[in-house]
Amino acid sequence: MPKYTPPGPTNAPELSSSGPLNVVGLATVEGALEVSGNALVQGTSQFAQGATFYDTLTVNGHLSGAATAGFVDTVTIEGDANISGSVISKGAMVSGGFGTFANGVVSEGVLEVSGNALVQGTSQFAQGATFYDTLTVMNHLSGAATAGFVDTVTIEGSVHVSGGAIINSDAETALQVGVDTDCVAEIGKVHIGYDGASADVATISHIDMNSNVNYALRQDAVGETAINAAGTKALKLKISSANKLIMDQYGRVGIGAAYSPSYVLDVKQNSSTAYVANFFHSGSDQDRYGIRIQAGATDGAGTTYYVNCYSGDASVNVGYLANIGGTFAATDPSDARLKDNIRDTTLAGLEIVDNIRVRDFEMKKSGISKTGFVAQELKGAYAPAVAGSEDDVETYVISGPTHNDETKEYAPEVTGERPRMMGVGRDILIPVLVKAVQELHVKVKELESKLEE
C-alpha cells in the first residue's frame, strides 16, 4: 500500500487517490480530499474543505473537518470524530470515542456510534441509527427507519422519526426533549407537552385535540392534575375495553354501567346474592354515622320522598321512606288502583293476638334489654309477620380483592356463609291489631246492650 506523507502548508488545493491511502502521522488537507479506494488513517486528520471516501475509511486516531465529509461506503472510526461541517454516509459509521457533528449527519445507511455523540446540525438517518452512549442533538433529528438509543438521549431541537425509536437504558433520565421549556413532542397520534395556550403545564392529548380545553391529561407546576374530555364527549374508565365508569358532559356518573347515566349517580350491577353498594364507617363507636340525606322543603312541610324502592323491572313501587306532613315513615303503596278483589277480611284478630307472646329479653352482643317478639314464636301465631327461617344462610365478604406486588395480579375476594337471622315486620301486625280491636269493640257493645236490658 503506498504511503502518503503530509505535505507542507503550500500543498496543492486538491488531493486524490485511485487506490488505497495509508496515513500514519498527521494529515492536514486544506483543499478537497477524494479517495476511491480504502483509507486507513492512524493519526489525527483534518480536512479543511471536506473529504470523500468511496470505499472503507478506518480512523485509529482523531478525525475533524470544517466542511462536508462524504463517506460513500463503510466508515469505521476508532477514535474521536470532530466535524464542524456535515457528514454524509451511505454505510455504517462507528465511533469508539466522542463524535461531534457541528452541521449534522445525513446517513443513507445504518449509523452506529459506540461513544458519545453531539449533533449540532440537522440530521437524517434513512436506515436507522444506534447510539450506545449519550446522544445530544442541538437541532433537528429525523429518521425513516428505526432509531436505537441504548443509553441517554438529550434532544434540544425537534425529533421526527417515521420508523421506530428504541431506547434501552438503565439511566435515570433516558430521553430528554426540551427540558423545562414549553415545547412539544409527538409520537404517532399522541401530543405531549405544550397545549398552545397555558405556560408551565404538562399535557397529553390526541394531535387533533391539542388545546387548553380539549386535552386528555394535564398537570401544572404545583401538582394540580386534571383528566379531561373534549366538548360533549364523556370520560370513561374501562377494563378489558369494557366500560366500568362513565362521566357524561353533564357530570352524571355511571358506575358498573355500559350505558350513559340518567342520574347524577347511577350504579348498576347484576350479581346473584350480592349487594350493589356498601357504606362502611369504621371506628366501631356510636358516633360513626351512616348516610345523610338532605332534601325537601326548608320547613319540612309537604311530602318528600327520601328513599324510593321499586321491583327489579321498575314496574312496581314496593315502598318508600318519606316525610308526609311532618311525619317520617316507611310507607307501603296501598292505592286501590294497585288492587283487585277487595273484600272484608275473615281474619280472627283476637285469636291471633291471644297467641302472640310479648317477651322481655337482652340482646346477646350489646346486653341491651328490650320488650318485643321472638321471630320463631311469632311465626306460630302469625307467620306473615315473620321473614326467613332458621335454615336460611347468607354469603358475606370476609376480605376484598388483594393485590400481589410481585406478580401484579389481584387475588379474588374471600367470601363465607353465615346464618341469616329471622326478622319481624311489625307493620304487618297492624291490620291484625286493628281487626282485634274491632272484634273487641263488638263484644263491648254487646255487653253494654245486655247491661242496658
C-alpha positions as CSV (number, residue, x, y, z in Angstrom):
1,M,0.0,0.0,0.0
2,P,1.5,3.4,-1.0
3,K,2.3,5.7,2.0
4,Y,1.2,9.3,1.9
5,T,3.5,11.8,3.6
6,P,1.6,15.0,4.7
7,P,2.8,18.0,2.6
8,G,3.7,21.4,3.9
9,P,1.4,24.4,4.1
10,T,1.9,25.1,0.4
11,N,0.3,21.9,-0.8
12,A,-1.9,21.6,-3.8
13,P,-5.6,22.5,-3.2
14,E,-6.8,19.0,-4.0
15,L,-5.5,15.5,-3.4
16,S,-6.9,12.4,-5.0
17,S,-6.0,8.7,-4.9
18,S,-7.4,5.9,-7.0
19,G,-6.0,3.2,-4.7
20,P,-5.7,2.7,-1.0
21,L,-4.5,5.6,1.1
22,N,-2.5,5.0,4.3
23,V,-1.7,7.9,6.5
24,V,0.5,7.1,9.5
25,G,1.1,10.5,11.0
26,L,-0.8,13.8,10.9
27,A,-2.7,14.5,7.8
28,T,-3.7,18.1,7.1
29,V,-5.5,18.9,3.9
30,E,-6.7,22.4,3.2
31,G,-8.2,21.5,-0.2
32,A,-10.6,18.7,-1.1
33,L,-9.6,15.1,-0.4
34,E,-11.0,12.3,-2.6
35,V,-10.1,8.6,-2.1
36,S,-11.6,6.0,-4.3
37,G,-10.0,3.0,-2.5
38,N,-9.7,2.1,1.1
39,A,-8.3,4.6,3.5
40,L,-6.5,3.9,6.8
41,V,-5.8,6.9,9.0
42,Q,-3.8,6.1,12.2
43,G,-3.1,9.6,13.3
44,T,-5.0,12.8,13.7
45,S,-6.6,14.1,10.4
46,Q,-8.1,17.4,9.4
47,F,-9.9,18.2,6.2
48,A,-10.5,22.0,5.8
49,Q,-12.5,21.7,2.6
50,G,-14.1,18.2,3.1
51,A,-13.2,14.7,2.2
52,T,-14.9,12.0,0.1
53,F,-14.1,8.3,0.6
54,Y,-15.7,5.9,-1.9
55,D,-14.6,2.8,0.0
56,T,-13.8,1.9,3.6
57,L,-12.4,4.5,5.9
58,T,-10.7,3.4,9.1
59,V,-9.5,6.0,11.5
60,N,-7.5,4.9,14.5
61,G,-6.9,8.4,15.8
62,H,-9.0,11.6,15.5
63,L,-10.9,12.9,12.6
64,S,-12.0,16.5,12.1
65,G,-13.2,18.6,9.2
66,A,-14.5,22.1,8.6
67,A,-16.7,21.3,5.5
68,T,-18.6,18.3,4.3
69,A,-17.3,14.8,4.8
70,G,-18.8,12.4,2.4
71,F,-18.4,8.7,3.2
72,V,-19.8,6.7,0.3
73,D,-19.2,3.3,1.8
74,T,-18.4,1.9,5.2
75,V,-16.7,4.2,7.8
76,T,-15.0,2.9,10.9
77,I,-13.7,5.4,13.4
78,E,-11.9,4.1,16.5
79,G,-11.0,7.5,17.9
80,D,-12.9,10.8,18.2
81,A,-14.7,12.4,15.3
82,N,-14.9,16.2,15.4
83,I,-16.5,17.6,12.2
84,S,-17.7,21.2,12.1
85,G,-19.2,20.5,8.6
86,S,-21.9,18.0,7.7
87,V,-21.4,14.2,7.4
88,I,-22.9,12.2,4.5
89,S,-22.7,8.5,4.8
90,K,-24.1,5.6,2.8
91,G,-22.7,3.0,5.1
92,A,-22.1,2.4,8.8
93,M,-20.3,4.8,11.0
94,V,-18.9,3.5,14.2
95,S,-17.1,5.7,16.8
96,G,-15.2,4.4,19.7
97,G,-14.6,7.9,21.0
98,F,-16.6,11.1,21.1
99,G,-18.4,12.2,17.9
100,T,-19.1,15.9,17.4
101,F,-21.0,16.8,14.2
102,A,-21.4,20.6,14.1
103,N,-23.5,20.6,11.0
104,G,-25.5,17.4,11.4
105,V,-25.3,13.9,10.0
106,V,-27.0,12.6,6.8
107,S,-26.9,8.8,6.6
108,E,-28.4,6.7,3.9
109,G,-27.2,3.5,5.5
110,V,-27.1,2.4,9.1
111,L,-25.3,4.8,11.6
112,E,-23.8,3.2,14.7
113,V,-22.0,5.2,17.4
114,S,-20.5,3.4,20.4
115,G,-19.2,6.5,22.1
116,N,-20.9,9.8,23.0
117,A,-22.4,11.8,20.1
118,L,-23.1,15.5,19.9
119,V,-25.1,16.6,16.8
120,Q,-25.4,20.3,16.4
121,G,-27.0,20.5,13.0
122,T,-29.9,18.8,11.2
123,S,-29.5,15.0,10.9
124,Q,-31.3,12.4,8.9
125,F,-31.0,8.6,9.2
126,A,-32.6,6.8,6.3
127,Q,-31.8,3.3,7.5
128,G,-31.8,4.0,11.3
129,A,-29.2,4.9,13.9
130,T,-28.0,3.3,17.1
131,F,-26.2,5.3,19.8
132,Y,-24.7,3.2,22.6
133,D,-23.9,6.1,24.8
134,T,-25.2,9.6,25.3
135,L,-26.7,11.4,22.2
136,T,-27.1,15.1,22.4
137,V,-29.0,16.8,19.5
138,M,-28.9,20.6,19.4
139,N,-31.1,21.0,16.3
140,H,-33.4,18.6,14.4
141,L,-33.4,14.8,14.2
142,S,-35.4,12.8,11.7
143,G,-35.2,9.2,10.6
144,A,-37.2,6.9,8.2
145,A,-36.2,3.6,9.9
146,T,-35.6,2.5,13.4
147,A,-33.5,4.7,15.7
148,G,-32.0,2.7,18.6
149,F,-30.8,4.7,21.6
150,V,-29.1,2.4,24.1
151,D,-28.2,5.0,26.7
152,T,-29.1,8.6,27.5
153,V,-30.7,10.7,24.7
154,T,-30.7,14.5,25.1
155,I,-32.5,16.4,22.3
156,E,-32.8,20.2,22.4
157,G,-34.4,20.5,19.0
158,S,-37.2,18.6,17.2
159,V,-37.4,14.8,16.7
160,H,-39.0,13.3,13.6
161,V,-38.8,9.5,13.4
162,S,-41.1,7.9,10.9
163,G,-39.9,4.5,11.9
164,G,-39.5,3.1,15.4
165,A,-37.5,4.6,18.2
166,I,-35.9,2.1,20.7
167,I,-34.3,3.3,23.9
168,N,-32.6,0.7,26.0
169,S,-31.1,2.4,29.1
170,D,-30.8,2.0,32.8
171,A,-30.2,5.7,33.1
172,E,-32.5,7.6,35.4
173,T,-33.3,10.0,32.5
174,A,-33.2,8.0,29.3
175,L,-34.8,10.6,27.0
176,Q,-34.8,14.4,27.4
177,V,-36.6,16.7,24.9
178,G,-36.6,20.5,25.6
179,V,-36.4,20.0,29.4
180,D,-38.3,22.6,31.4
181,T,-39.5,24.5,28.3
182,D,-42.9,25.0,26.7
183,C,-42.0,22.6,23.8
184,V,-43.9,19.6,22.3
185,A,-43.2,16.0,21.3
186,E,-45.5,14.0,19.0
187,I,-45.4,10.2,18.7
188,G,-47.9,8.7,16.4
189,K,-51.2,10.3,17.2
190,V,-50.0,11.4,20.7
191,H,-49.2,15.1,21.5
192,I,-47.1,15.6,24.7
193,G,-46.1,18.9,26.2
194,Y,-47.3,22.5,25.5
195,D,-51.0,22.9,24.8
196,G,-50.5,26.0,22.8
197,A,-52.0,28.4,25.4
198,S,-51.1,27.6,29.0
199,A,-47.5,28.2,30.2
200,D,-45.7,25.8,32.6
201,V,-48.2,22.9,32.3
202,A,-47.7,19.3,31.0
203,T,-50.4,17.9,28.8
204,I,-51.2,14.8,26.9
205,S,-53.7,14.7,24.0
206,H,-54.5,13.4,20.6
207,I,-52.7,15.5,18.0
208,D,-56.1,16.8,16.7
209,M,-57.3,17.7,20.3
210,N,-54.3,19.7,21.5
211,S,-55.7,22.8,23.2
212,N,-56.3,24.1,26.7
213,V,-59.9,22.8,26.7
214,N,-59.7,19.6,24.7
215,Y,-56.6,17.9,26.3
216,A,-56.8,14.4,27.9
217,L,-54.4,14.8,30.9
218,R,-52.9,17.9,32.4
219,Q,-50.7,18.8,35.4
220,D,-49.4,22.2,36.5
221,A,-46.2,23.1,38.3
222,V,-47.7,22.8,41.8
223,G,-49.2,19.3,41.1
224,E,-52.9,20.1,40.3
225,T,-53.9,17.4,38.0
226,A,-56.9,17.2,35.6
227,I,-58.4,14.4,33.4
228,N,-60.4,16.0,30.7
229,A,-62.7,15.1,27.7
230,A,-63.4,17.4,24.8
231,G,-66.7,19.2,24.2
232,T,-69.7,16.9,24.6
233,K,-67.7,13.8,25.0
234,A,-67.7,11.5,28.0
235,L,-64.9,10.3,30.3
236,K,-64.7,6.5,30.5
237,L,-62.8,4.1,32.7
238,K,-62.5,0.7,31.1
239,I,-61.2,-2.8,32.0
240,S,-60.6,-5.2,29.1
241,S,-62.2,-2.4,26.9
242,A,-65.5,-2.7,28.8
243,N,-66.9,0.4,30.5
244,K,-66.7,0.4,34.3
245,L,-67.3,4.1,35.0
246,I,-68.7,6.8,32.8
247,M,-69.0,10.6,33.4
248,D,-71.0,12.4,30.8
249,Q,-70.8,16.0,29.8
250,Y,-73.4,17.0,32.5
251,G,-71.3,15.5,35.3
252,R,-73.6,12.5,35.7
253,V,-71.6,9.4,36.8
254,G,-72.5,5.8,35.9
255,I,-70.7,3.0,37.8
256,G,-70.6,-0.5,36.5
257,A,-72.6,0.6,33.6
258,A,-72.3,0.2,29.8
259,Y,-74.8,2.9,29.2
260,S,-75.0,6.7,29.7
261,P,-76.1,7.5,33.2
262,S,-79.5,9.0,33.8
263,Y,-78.9,10.4,37.3
264,V,-76.1,12.3,39.0
265,L,-75.0,8.9,40.4
266,D,-76.2,5.9,38.5
267,V,-75.0,2.5,39.8
268,K,-75.7,-0.8,38.1
269,Q,-74.8,-4.4,39.0
270,N,-76.1,-7.9,38.1
271,S,-74.7,-10.4,40.6
272,S,-76.6,-13.1,42.4
273,T,-76.8,-12.8,46.3
274,A,-74.7,-9.6,46.2
275,Y,-75.5,-6.0,47.2
276,V,-74.9,-3.1,44.8
277,A,-73.3,-0.9,47.4
278,N,-71.8,-1.0,50.8
279,F,-71.1,2.0,53.1
280,F,-68.6,1.3,55.9
281,H,-67.8,3.9,58.5
282,S,-65.1,2.3,60.6
283,G,-64.3,3.1,64.2
284,S,-66.8,0.8,66.0
285,D,-68.4,3.6,68.0
286,Q,-71.8,5.1,68.3
287,D,-70.8,8.4,66.8
288,R,-69.8,6.8,63.4
289,Y,-72.9,7.7,61.4
290,G,-74.2,6.2,58.2
291,I,-75.8,8.1,55.3
292,R,-77.1,11.7,55.5
293,I,-79.8,12.8,53.1
294,Q,-80.8,16.5,52.7
295,A,-84.0,17.1,50.7
296,G,-87.5,18.6,50.8
297,A,-88.9,22.0,51.9
298,T,-87.0,24.3,54.2
299,D,-89.8,24.0,56.9
300,G,-90.2,20.2,56.5
301,A,-93.8,20.6,55.2
302,G,-95.4,18.7,52.4
303,T,-94.5,15.2,51.1
304,T,-90.8,14.5,50.3
305,Y,-89.6,11.1,49.2
306,Y,-86.1,10.3,50.6
307,V,-85.8,6.7,49.5
308,N,-88.0,5.2,46.8
309,C,-87.9,1.4,46.1
310,Y,-89.0,-0.4,43.0
311,S,-89.2,-4.0,41.7
312,G,-86.5,-5.5,39.5
313,D,-88.1,-4.2,36.3
314,A,-89.1,-0.9,37.9
315,S,-92.7,-1.6,37.1
316,V,-93.9,-1.7,40.7
317,N,-93.3,0.7,43.5
318,V,-92.8,-1.5,46.6
319,G,-92.3,1.2,49.2
320,Y,-90.6,4.4,50.2
321,L,-89.2,6.4,53.1
322,A,-91.0,9.7,53.1
323,N,-91.8,12.8,55.1
324,I,-95.6,13.2,54.9
325,G,-96.8,16.4,56.6
326,G,-94.0,16.4,59.1
327,T,-94.2,12.6,59.9
328,F,-91.3,10.5,58.6
329,A,-92.3,6.9,58.0
330,A,-91.7,3.8,55.9
331,T,-94.7,3.6,53.7
332,D,-96.2,0.7,51.7
333,P,-98.1,1.5,48.5
334,S,-101.8,1.0,49.2
335,D,-103.5,2.6,46.3
336,A,-106.8,1.0,45.3
337,R,-105.6,1.1,41.7
338,L,-103.0,-1.5,42.6
339,K,-105.5,-4.0,44.0
340,D,-108.2,-6.4,42.8
341,N,-110.9,-8.4,44.6
342,I,-111.1,-6.1,47.6
343,R,-113.3,-7.5,50.5
344,D,-113.6,-7.6,54.3
345,T,-111.2,-9.9,56.0
346,T,-112.2,-13.1,57.8
347,L,-109.1,-12.9,59.9
348,A,-109.7,-13.7,63.6
349,G,-107.8,-10.8,65.1
350,L,-108.4,-11.5,68.8
351,E,-107.4,-15.2,68.5
352,I,-104.2,-14.2,66.8
353,V,-103.4,-11.6,69.4
354,D,-104.1,-14.1,72.2
355,N,-101.5,-16.4,70.7
356,I,-98.8,-13.7,70.4
357,R,-96.3,-13.8,73.2
358,V,-94.8,-10.4,74.2
359,R,-91.4,-11.1,75.8
360,D,-88.6,-9.3,77.7
361,F,-85.1,-10.2,76.8
362,E,-81.4,-8.9,76.4
363,M,-79.6,-8.8,73.2
364,K,-76.6,-11.1,73.3
365,K,-73.9,-8.8,71.9
366,S,-74.9,-5.4,73.4
367,G,-76.7,-6.6,76.5
368,I,-79.5,-4.1,75.9
369,S,-82.9,-5.0,77.5
370,K,-85.9,-4.9,75.2
371,T,-89.6,-5.8,75.1
372,G,-90.8,-7.4,71.9
373,F,-91.3,-10.6,70.0
374,V,-89.3,-13.7,69.2
375,A,-89.5,-14.5,65.5
376,Q,-89.8,-18.2,66.0
377,E,-92.6,-17.8,68.5
378,L,-94.5,-15.2,66.4
379,K,-94.3,-17.4,63.3
380,G,-96.5,-19.9,65.1
381,A,-99.1,-17.2,65.9
382,Y,-99.0,-15.2,62.7
383,A,-96.5,-16.4,60.0
384,P,-96.9,-13.4,57.6
385,A,-95.3,-11.1,60.1
386,V,-92.0,-13.2,60.1
387,A,-89.3,-13.1,57.5
388,G,-87.0,-16.0,56.8
389,S,-86.4,-19.3,58.5
390,E,-83.7,-20.9,60.7
391,D,-82.3,-22.7,57.7
392,D,-81.5,-19.5,55.7
393,V,-77.9,-18.6,55.1
394,E,-76.3,-15.5,53.5
395,T,-73.0,-15.0,51.7
396,Y,-70.7,-12.3,53.1
397,V,-67.3,-10.8,52.2
398,I,-64.5,-11.8,54.6
399,S,-61.9,-9.8,52.7
400,G,-61.9,-7.9,49.5
401,P,-59.6,-8.5,46.5
402,T,-55.9,-8.3,47.4
403,H,-53.0,-7.1,45.1
404,N,-49.8,-9.1,44.8
405,D,-46.9,-6.5,44.3
406,E,-44.6,-9.2,42.8
407,T,-47.0,-10.8,40.3
408,K,-49.0,-7.6,39.8
409,E,-52.1,-9.7,39.9
410,Y,-55.3,-9.4,42.1
411,A,-56.4,-12.4,44.2
412,P,-60.3,-12.6,44.3
413,E,-62.2,-11.6,47.3
414,V,-62.7,-14.2,50.1
415,T,-66.3,-14.9,51.0
416,G,-68.1,-17.1,53.6
417,E,-71.6,-18.2,54.7
418,R,-73.4,-17.4,57.9
419,P,-77.0,-17.9,59.1
420,R,-79.4,-15.2,58.0
421,M,-81.3,-14.0,61.1
422,M,-85.1,-14.2,61.0
423,G,-86.9,-10.9,61.4
424,V,-90.3,-9.5,62.4
425,G,-92.3,-7.0,60.3
426,R,-94.2,-5.0,63.0
427,D,-96.2,-3.1,60.4
428,I,-97.7,-6.3,59.2
429,L,-99.2,-6.8,62.6
430,I,-101.1,-3.5,62.5
431,P,-104.1,-4.9,60.4
432,V,-104.3,-7.8,62.9
433,L,-104.3,-5.5,65.8
434,V,-106.9,-3.2,64.2
435,K,-109.1,-6.3,63.5
436,A,-108.7,-7.5,67.1
437,V,-109.8,-4.0,68.4
438,Q,-112.8,-4.1,66.1
439,E,-113.8,-7.6,67.3
440,L,-113.3,-6.4,70.9
441,H,-115.4,-3.3,70.2
442,V,-118.3,-5.6,69.0
443,K,-118.0,-7.6,72.2
444,V,-118.0,-4.4,74.3
445,K,-121.2,-3.2,72.6
446,E,-122.9,-6.5,73.1
447,L,-122.0,-6.3,76.8
448,E,-123.3,-2.7,77.0
449,S,-126.6,-3.8,75.4
450,K,-127.0,-6.5,77.9
451,L,-126.3,-4.2,80.8
452,E,-128.9,-1.7,79.4
453,E,-131.6,-4.5,79.4
